[in-house]
Amino acid sequence: MKALPTDWTDIDTRLRKLSRRRAHQDYLMGKLLLAALRVEVYVHLGLASIAEYAERVLGFDGRMTAERLRVAKALEELHETASALRRGRLSWSAVRELTRVAVPETEAAWLAAAAGKRVRQIEEMASGLPAGALPGATPDPTQVRKVIRIELENAVSVAGVLLLTEATLTDVPEPEPRHENPDLA
């Protein structure tokens, strides 16, 4: 193996080059995974689904497979976004967020709004907006994505608390039955 550079500018240059190459590979991965779904590669290999194929061959879990397929399908209509990923101008994570909201009619506006932004900023811009909305539109607060990460040490007791909390939060009393005859009420 060739010796790693020690100069910070060389290190930065190589990392940026790898990042662009990775974005191109992510673009190809999505296109090939979508093609594999369409020609049912998994069936020819005796597997039950594209998710099983992706887990065995690519190491993707079901959620990652679904996201890769969703993005690849969206990129079939979002040509400039596809080009930005293919050329390494945008990362897969940025493109993943843009494809949640951009449609061909709003793609240019979203690409302009995303220019120079970090992935987290793009996530915030897109969160709570429906597909087709323009950047800066008012998000629907019920649709704003919230990510909760919990590191569990005592998983059994924590899981019990979470289940109890969920049950408590979702426990809605049944409405009283309405009777047609007031004498029965």
Buried (B, 14 or more C-beta within 10 A) or exposed (E): EEEEEEEEEEEEEEEEEEEBEBBBEBBEBBBBBBEBBEEEBBEEEEBEBBBBBBBEBBEBEEEBBBBBBBBBBBBEEBEBBBBBBBEBBBBBBBBBBBBBBBBEEBBEBBBEBBEEBEBEBBBBBBBBBEEEBEBEBEBEEEEEEEEEEEEEEEEEEEEEEEEEEEEEEEEEEEEEEEEEEEEEE
